[in-house]
Amino acid sequence: MGDSDSIRSSVSQLAAGRRIRVVGDVHGDLVAFRHAVATDCFVIQLGDLVDYGPDSAGVLRLMSRIIAEGRGLFVLGNHDRKLARALSGRKVRRDAVLEATIEQLQAPGNEDVLEEALDLLLAAPAWLRLGDRLFVHGGFHLRMLTDEPPPATGDVTPALSRALFGEVTGKMQPDGYPERRLNWVDQIPEPVTVYCGHDRRSTDGRPWIRSGRRGGTAVFMDTGAGKGGHLAWMDLDPVTEPDTVFFPETRF
């Protein structure tokens, strides 16, 4: 059994019969994250634990404890991946946001996090499928329904790119961020629901829900934690058939 198979199998066992709490992008907001994980639900956090907020080290420490206690896990976001690559000595664009996170990790009292952070990040899957629910940071790709995720810090495949960065147009917006589109929502087959972060689409502070032409649904959970907004979470009923995805083969 591969590593990603093992993750899905263990999650299926840990989450069996339990409600699931889906948590959006945290971005170093430890206070909000503590509130989000104060639950009996099994926690699935959608990536971007780090950067921007005041305590990325504390967030990583808390996430590590949640995993060790069998209470949850996270899927890797693009900021998490960038930090992992930096910690492993790979070439990355070291902007002020990343430098601030590394300074937090290197601060006195955070030696435990600095020692464990890389292993924690490398172990996170790029996406997780449980039944007709798919949990991912950036966006959906059809291969996520059939393929296990590759190593998230390795070569970027089309599915891994979508998982981490969403769907980009190749153009830059005036704010300096890549222009992104949501055509991938129309590729989600019924009755699959994709829970994702990355794009802050909400206009009222609540998760933003969009249905696609093939009958599937995307739920955008990023509401700006660590970046002037707040942290959102949503509780789901237990997964009844964790190893099955229901979709018509003719859709493809």
Stockholm file with secondary structure:
# STOCKHOLM 1.0

chainA/1-252         MGDSDSIRSSVSQLAAGRRIRVVGDVHGDLVAFRHAVATDCFVIQLGDLVDYGPDSAGVLRLMSRIIAEGRGLFVLGNHDRKLARALSGRKVRRDAVLEATIEQLQAPGNEDVLEEALDLLLAAPAWLRLGDRLFVHGGFHLRMLTDEPPPATGDVTPALSRALFGEVTGKMQPDGYPERRLNWVDQIPEPVTVYCGHDRRSTDGRPWIRSGRRGGTAVFMDTGAGKGGHLAWMDLDPVTEPDTVFFPETRF
#=GR chainA/1-252 SS CCHHHHHHHHHHHHHTTSCEEEECCCTTCHHHHHHHTCSSSEEEECSCCSSSSSCHHHHHHHHHHHHHTTSEEECCCHHHHHHHHHHTTCCCCCCHHHHHHHHHHHSTTCHHHHHHHHHHHHTSCSEEEETTEEEESSCCCGGGGTSCCCCTTSCCCHHHHHHHHCEEEEEECTTSSEEEECGGGGGCBTTCEEEECSSCCCSSSSCEEEECTTBCEEEECCCBTTTTSBCCEEEECCCSSTTCCCCCGGGC
#=GC SS_cons         CCHHHHHHHHHHHHHTTSCEEEECCCTTCHHHHHHHTCSSSEEEECSCCSSSSSCHHHHHHHHHHHHHTTSEEECCCHHHHHHHHHHTTCCCCCCHHHHHHHHHHHSTTCHHHHHHHHHHHHTSCSEEEETTEEEESSCCCGGGGTSCCCCTTSCCCHHHHHHHHCEEEEEECTTSSEEEECGGGGGCBTTCEEEECSSCCCSSSSCEEEECTTBCEEEECCCBTTTTSBCCEEEECCCSSTTCCCCCGGGC
//
